[in-house]
Amino acid sequence: MNIVLLGPPGVGKGTVAGILSQKYGLPHISTGNMLREAVAKGTALGKKAKEFMDAGQLVPDDLVTDLVKERVSQPDCKNGFILDGYPRTSAQAKALQQFAAIDAVFDFKAPFKTIVERISGRRTCRKCNATYHVRYSPPKKDGVCDKCGGELVQRSDEKPDIITERLKVYEQQNKPLIDYYRNEQLLSEIDASYHITEIGRIVDQCVSVISRT
């Protein structure tokens, strides 16, 4: 079973992917983590990706596709995988189909207001990078990390006005990708508007689709 998860930041893709990964024994492949791992290991593709990342540029489609192709060829992907963060464009989706048949695509949806609340409430420790949420998982002492006592800060890209703009750009850029998978009859829309603590409901939606595939 080869699964693709789509959706903007803050809809719970990573959390759901982790649960589905354990339930079905499929590796959760996050493009961001994969790029960082390739760079850390100093692989040939990782070195190429690092050049773009260090320059503050997006890693080109063909290079990301090569990284994904290399990753899904590993033994742990023999029975399938869960892709999170790839593909991002219809061109990447078409390239993916050349080396991996996709069985299900989940498009996570939630109102802008809900997503903005989730992301803008995040706080990150300057020292250890532990994360909190002012509403859902607050620290014991306001502004102080429970783990190391470091200062908790809000990242610049997690401010409400920045998040809203990112979401608008995401919708515009991802419409062709959504349309592609809808035309391929692989797309299932997932209601991710539930309270984040009720993530089980979102997982159940995904499982019900998988069981029919």
N, C-alpha and C positions, 0 to 999 in steps of 0.2 A: 504494500500500500504506500504510494507516494503522494504526500499531501503538501499543499501550499497554503500558507496563512497570509492574508492580506489585511490591510487596515492601517490607519494612522497611529502615531504614538498615543499611548494612554488608553487603548481599548482592551488591554489584557492579553495580547497575543502571546507574549513570552510566558506568562503564567499558565495559560491554557496549553501551550505547546509542551511545557514541562510535565503537566498532568497526563496528556495524551501519550507522551514519550514513555512514561512509566507504565501506563496501562497496556500499550501495544508493543512495547519493547523496540520502539523505533528511535533512532538518534534525532535529537532536536538540533538542526543546523541553522544557526543564526549567522547571517552574512557578516554582521559587524564583528562578532566573536571570531569567525573564521578568518577574516582579514587580519585581525590582531594576532591570531595564533600563527598564521603563515609568516607574518612579519617577525614575530618573536623567534620562530624556528629558523628564520633566514633561508627559507626555500627560494627557489629561482623566481617563482611567481610572487612570493612575499616581498622579495627585494624590489621587484618592479612596482608592486602596489605601494611600497613605502615611499618611493620617489614622488608619487602623486599625493599621498597623504601628507608628507612632510611639506609639500608646496601648498597645502591647503586646497587641493583640487579633488574633484570626484574621481574615483577610480573608474577608468573606461569600461564600457559594457563588455567588450570582448575579454578583458582581463578578469573581471568578476565572473564571467561565464566560465572561463577556464578554471578558476579556483573552485567553483561549484562542481564542475565536471570531474575534477580531480578528487574532490571530497566525496561525492556520491559513488565513486568507483571503489571506495574502501570496503573491506569485508563487513564492517558493522552495518552497512547500508544494503546488504544482500536482500533483506526482506522488506526494504522500504525506508523512508525517511520523512521528516517533517521540515519543510523549508520555511524560514521566517526571515523576511527582509529581501528575498529574491524569489521571483523576478520583480523588478520595479517598473519595467516598460514592456510594451507588447513585443518589441524586438527581442528582449531578453526571454520572454515567454516562448517565442517561436524557436529561439536557439535552444532553450531547455528541452523542448519537445524532440529535438534531434538526438538527444542522448538519454532521456529519461521520460517515460510515459507517465503523465500525471493522472491520478485517479480521482482526486477531490480537491477543490479550491474553496476555502472559506474566507469570505469577505466580512470582517468584523465592523459593525456599524454602531455608532452612538452619537447623540446630539453634541454639537460643538460645546454647548454649555457644560455638559457632563465631562467631556474630555478636558476642557480648560480647568475645571475644578480639580480633577485628578492630578493633572501635571503641575499646575501652579501651586498645589499644596505640598509638593515634594521639597524635602530639605536634605542636603548632602553634607557629610562631614568633611571638612577641609583636610583632616589628617588621614583617616582610614577609608574614606569614600563610602561609609555605611549610609544607607538611605532611610528616610523616615517620611511620614506624611502628617501634616499638622492636624488632620481630622481623623484619618483611619489608623495610623500607627505613630502617634506622637512620642517624642522622647520623654523620659521621666522628668527632666528639667528642661524648660523651654530654651531652645537655642544651643543645647549642650548634648553631645553624643553620649549615649549610654555606654558605649564600648570603650572609648578612649578619652572622653572628656573634651574632644575637639569641638571647634565652633561649627555650628550647622548653618549652611548658607543656601540661598536660592540661586540656582544657576541663571545666567542672563537669558538663556533660551527657554526658560520655564516661566517667564513672566506672561501674564494673560494676553497682552497685546501681541507679543511675539508668537505665542502659541496659536492664536486665532489666525494670524497671517500664514503660519506654517500649514495649518489645516486647509486654508483656502487653496494654497499652492498645491498641496497634496491631492485635493479633489480634482483640480484641473489637470495635473500631470498624470494621474492614475486612471482617468476615465477610459482612455483607449485600452488599457490593460484589463480593466473590469469588463469592458465590452467584448474584448477578445475571448476571455474565459466564459462569458455568458453565451457567446455564439458557439463555443465549443461544447456547451451544455455540461460544463464542469463546475459552475459557480453555485455556491449556496451562501445566502446572506445570513449572518449570525447577529442576533440582537445582543450587543455588548453594553446596553444601557443599564443593566442591573447594577446594584450596589456592588462594589468590588469584592466585598466579603461573601457575595453570593455567586462566586465564580463557578460553582458546581453546576448551576443552571446553564451557563454558557457551554461548559464541557458537555453536558447532556445533549445539547443541540448538535454539537459536532459528532458525538458518538452515534446519535440516531441516524445521521447522514451516512457515516462510515459503515454502519451495519447494513445499510441498503445498497452499498456500492459493491 
